[in-house]
Amino acid sequence: MFRPGAAGQAAEQLAADYLEAQGLHLRARNVRRPYGELDLVALEGETLVLVEVRKRSHPGFGGGAESIDRRKQDRLLRVAEAYLQESRWTGPVRFDVVTLDGANRIEWLQDAIQGHAT
């Protein structure tokens, strides 16, 4: 039986494993607030990297990055602001997107979402 939650968790795990293999250090997963969620939070050197993971199993649905519309970006930025305030982070911040296709090929888009406070 297909469960979207399980597929999302599997995609997030693949993305986390990939980012760690690229040298990032995972700090948090699934940072939830009433208005949204950060899938992954990692460190790359001195930069805090907030990561949205998107899985698209069929190319007819469009790419994962294209599915992050302005409304979704605004929600992500709200969660990011709350996380940054709560964690008292004062260093540089970047918002990345990791997409996976139906064959679990990964594309890592760095600094993909603009508008965050650093």
C-alpha positions in Angstrom: 0.0 0.0 0.0 1.3 3.4 -0.9 1.5 5.9 1.9 2.6 9.5 1.0 4.0 10.0 4.5 6.3 7.0 4.2 7.4 8.2 0.7 8.1 11.6 2.1 10.2 10.3 5.0 12.1 8.0 2.6 12.9 11.0 0.3 14.0 13.1 3.3 16.3 10.3 4.4 17.8 10.0 1.0 18.3 13.8 0.9 19.9 13.8 4.4 22.2 11.0 3.4 23.2 12.8 0.2 23.9 16.1 2.0 25.9 14.4 4.7 28.0 12.7 2.0 28.6 16.2 0.6 30.0 17.3 3.9 27.0 18.9 5.6 26.2 18.1 9.2 22.6 17.5 10.0 21.2 19.5 13.0 17.5 18.9 12.8 14.7 17.2 10.9 11.0 18.1 10.5 11.1 21.4 12.3 7.3 22.0 12.6 5.3 25.1 13.4 1.6 25.7 12.9 2.2 27.4 9.6 4.8 25.1 8.0 7.8 22.8 8.3 11.5 22.8 7.6 12.4 19.3 6.3 16.1 19.4 7.2 18.4 21.8 8.9 22.2 21.4 8.4 25.5 23.1 8.8 27.9 23.6 5.9 31.0 25.2 7.4 29.7 28.4 9.2 26.5 28.5 7.1 23.2 27.2 8.4 21.4 25.5 5.5 17.6 25.1 5.6 16.5 22.4 3.2 13.1 21.8 1.5 12.9 18.2 0.1 10.6 17.6 -2.9 9.9 14.2 -4.5 8.2 13.9 -7.8 7.5 10.4 -8.9 6.3 11.3 -12.4 7.7 13.9 -14.8 4.2 14.9 -15.9 3.7 16.5 -12.4 6.6 18.9 -13.1 9.9 19.2 -11.2 10.1 19.4 -7.5 11.6 22.9 -7.5 8.7 24.2 -9.6 6.2 22.9 -7.0 7.4 25.5 -4.5 5.2 28.4 -5.3 5.2 31.8 -3.7 2.7 30.7 -1.0 4.8 27.7 -0.1 8.0 29.9 -0.1 6.3 32.4 2.3 5.3 29.6 4.7 8.9 28.2 4.6 10.3 31.7 5.3 8.0 32.1 8.3 9.1 28.8 9.8 12.8 29.8 9.0 12.4 33.1 10.8 10.9 31.4 13.9 13.6 28.7 13.9 16.4 31.3 13.6 14.9 33.4 16.5 14.4 30.3 18.7 17.9 29.0 18.0 19.5 32.4 18.3 21.4 31.8 15.1 23.4 34.9 14.0 25.6 33.4 11.3 24.9 33.2 7.5 21.8 31.3 6.3 21.0 29.7 3.0 17.8 28.0 1.9 18.3 25.0 -0.4 16.0 22.6 -2.2 16.8 19.0 -2.8 14.6 17.3 -5.4 14.2 13.6 -6.2 12.7 12.1 -9.3 10.9 8.8 -9.7 14.3 7.0 -9.9 15.5 8.8 -6.8 18.0 10.9 -8.7 18.9 13.8 -6.6 19.3 17.4 -7.6 20.7 19.9 -5.0 19.7 23.5 -5.7 21.7 25.8 -3.4 20.3 29.1 -2.3 17.1 28.3 -4.2 14.8 30.4 -2.0 15.5 34.0 -1.5 14.1 36.4 1.1 15.4 35.0 4.3 17.0 37.2 7.0 20.7 36.5 7.7 
